[in-house]
């Protein structure tokens, strides 16, 4: 979805763990076709993936564990809604000056453009 929405022009670093889905040939072909560079944690090194681990911990603690889903589609829809309608545009983060991810990115883009 990120590739489809953002259409990155420059190489983008994609970080993952060593799960089998990230070591398959079709995943490697997708990365090459979309100008993505794979970065994988060393076995047992959770610090390499701290940002993703923190995100998923928050998602589970603040949303998923507080709900009961009737089916996979309801869960998928709720997680998408949480990320797109709350986490990215509204949830403030101490590590980036108490800005939401959308606002932080907007300010970074303005700085790069000299606005």
C-alpha positions as CSV (number, residue, x, y, z in Angstrom):
1,X,0.0,0.0,0.0
2,X,2.8,2.4,0.8
3,X,4.4,1.9,-2.6
4,X,1.0,2.4,-4.3
5,X,0.2,5.5,-2.3
6,X,3.6,7.2,-2.1
7,X,5.2,6.0,-5.4
8,X,8.7,6.6,-4.1
9,X,11.3,7.9,-6.6
10,X,14.3,7.3,-4.4
11,X,15.4,4.0,-2.8
12,X,13.4,3.3,0.4
13,X,14.7,1.1,3.2
14,X,12.3,-1.6,4.3
15,X,13.1,-3.2,7.7
16,X,11.8,-6.6,8.8
17,X,12.6,-9.5,11.0
18,X,13.8,-12.9,9.6
19,X,10.3,-14.3,9.1
20,X,9.9,-16.7,6.2
21,X,7.6,-14.3,4.4
22,X,10.5,-11.8,4.2
23,X,13.1,-14.4,2.9
24,X,11.0,-15.6,-0.1
25,X,12.1,-15.1,-3.7
26,X,8.8,-13.4,-4.6
27,X,9.3,-10.8,-1.8
28,X,12.9,-10.1,-3.1
29,X,11.5,-9.6,-6.6
30,X,8.8,-7.2,-5.3
31,X,11.5,-5.2,-3.5
32,X,13.7,-5.0,-6.6
33,X,10.7,-4.0,-8.8
34,X,9.8,-1.2,-6.5
35,X,13.2,0.3,-5.7
36,X,13.1,-0.9,-2.1
37,X,16.1,-2.1,-0.1
38,X,15.7,-4.8,2.4
39,X,17.2,-4.5,5.9
40,X,16.8,-7.4,8.2
41,X,17.6,-7.7,11.9
42,X,20.2,-10.1,13.1
43,X,18.7,-13.1,14.9
44,X,17.7,-12.1,18.5
45,X,18.5,-8.4,18.0
46,X,15.2,-6.6,18.8
47,X,16.8,-3.2,18.9
48,X,17.3,-3.2,15.1
49,X,13.5,-3.2,14.8
50,X,12.6,-1.1,17.8
51,X,10.4,1.4,16.0
52,X,8.2,-1.3,14.4
53,X,8.2,-3.3,17.7
54,X,7.0,-0.2,19.5
55,X,4.3,0.5,17.0
56,X,2.9,-3.0,17.1
57,X,3.0,-3.0,20.9
58,X,0.9,0.1,21.0
59,X,-1.5,-1.1,18.4
60,X,-2.1,-4.3,20.4
61,X,-2.3,-2.6,23.8
62,X,-4.4,0.4,22.7
63,X,-6.7,-1.2,20.2
64,X,-6.7,-4.9,19.4
65,X,-6.7,-6.3,23.0
66,X,-9.7,-4.0,23.8
67,X,-11.9,-5.5,21.1
68,X,-13.5,-8.7,20.0
69,X,-13.7,-9.2,16.2
70,X,-16.4,-11.3,14.5
71,X,-14.0,-12.2,11.7
72,X,-10.7,-11.4,10.0
73,X,-12.2,-8.7,7.7
74,X,-13.6,-6.8,10.8
75,X,-10.2,-6.9,12.4
76,X,-8.5,-5.8,9.2
77,X,-10.9,-2.9,8.8
78,X,-10.5,-1.8,12.4
79,X,-6.7,-1.9,12.3
80,X,-6.7,0.1,9.1
81,X,-9.1,2.6,10.6
82,X,-7.0,3.0,13.7
83,X,-3.8,3.6,11.7
84,X,-5.2,5.9,9.0
85,X,-7.8,7.8,11.1
86,X,-6.1,8.0,14.5
87,X,-2.4,6.9,14.7
88,X,-1.0,8.7,11.7
89,X,-3.0,12.0,11.7
90,X,-3.7,12.5,15.4
91,X,-1.6,10.4,17.9
92,X,1.2,12.6,19.3
93,X,4.6,11.1,19.9
94,X,7.1,12.2,22.5
95,X,10.1,11.3,20.2
96,X,9.1,13.8,17.5
97,X,8.2,16.9,19.5
98,X,4.7,15.8,20.4
99,X,3.6,15.9,16.8
100,X,1.5,13.3,15.0
101,X,3.4,11.3,12.3
102,X,1.5,13.2,9.5
103,X,2.4,16.6,11.0
104,X,6.0,15.6,11.6
105,X,6.3,14.5,8.0
106,X,4.7,17.7,6.8
107,X,7.2,19.8,8.8
108,X,10.1,17.8,7.5
109,X,9.0,18.3,3.9
110,X,8.6,22.0,4.5
111,X,12.2,22.2,5.9
112,X,13.6,20.3,2.9
113,X,11.8,22.7,0.5
114,X,13.0,25.7,2.5
115,X,9.5,27.0,3.3
